[in-house]
Amino acid sequence: MDNYKILHPECVLAFVALGEEGSFTAAAAALRVSHSVVSERIKKLETYVNAQLVLRTTRSMSLTPAGEKFLQACRRIIDEYRDAVAVVRSDHEYPHGLLRIAAPDYLILHYLTESAVAFAGQYAEVTFDLMATENHIDLLASRVDIDIRVGQPRDSSLHAVKLADCRQSLVASRDYLTRHDRICTPQDLLEHSLIAHETSAQSWHWVFSRPGDKDEKVLVKGRLRANSTSIMRNLALAGGGVTELPDFLVADDLAAGRLVHVLPEWNLSAGGIYAIYPSRKHLPARVRLFIALLREQFGAAPAFKRRLLGAMAASALN
């Protein structure tokens, strides 16, 4: 562990101040300590390095040859430290560097591309990696700055900003409902073909609620599974069964009659669209400001939201 020990850093700073200010009195004033404190620190440093660094007389001081060499080395170390601090502060105060964002493909295609282009146009030193994935990923291992998810955040060790509300709808095609037994209660779903999300632990159970009744939980044993919400929607449109999808993704299908609400009197667990990131403190400027942009745009006027969500829904038609 000796590699991680730097002995007497306050003595090194006192020595550099003495070399730069030219006297014990001036060094003490610069460090805001007493003359005796500076003198004691210099003595301690000389004992530690086993060399005389300063020549003292009653009226003046000067550095020895060893002291001159040591001062140059210490100045380089302090300058490098100051440069390192400046780099970190710049990262915190001005957006630059690589911004890695993970999100489902339909969010990237019809929303995040627009946000990324606008942000990159404003901050020329920021570059983007947009990763299309519906998996909940390890942000630190993947070096992802922001993970944008639909649903409820699961990892309490991460921080999440809610960008918009998002409800879930239970849907199926009209053709499927015509060919199969009527669904009157949540438990009737156990006799039906269910389409599940294979990478989502929450998808193995659907929780239903309605005023005046106890919540009902249905175990999802889907014969059809997919790791993409868009694919799940296509399976439902093809008559593959009943599935749970975000409202905005099926809004046009419901309006056009391609899909039908199943158990509309029951509510599924409400969720939202979240920006998830590893740390709340000392966020790089590129992360902090991009999250602020997302919050502003998702919280915009209702007309903007309708245009945005309509575009997301349209993406699945292509």
Beta strands, then each sheet from edge to edge (+ up, - down):
strand 1: 54-56
strand 2: 61-63
strand 3: 97-103
strand 4: 126-132
strand 5: 146-151
strand 6: 159-166
strand 7: 168-173
strand 8: 194-197
strand 9: 205-209
strand 10: 216-219
strand 11: 224-226
strand 12: 242-246
strand 13: 259-261
strand 14: 267-268
strand 15: 271-277
sheet 1: 1+ 2-
sheet 2: 4+ 3+ 5+ 15- 6+
sheet 3: 11+ 8+ 12+ 7- 13+
sheet 4: 10+ 9- 14+
end
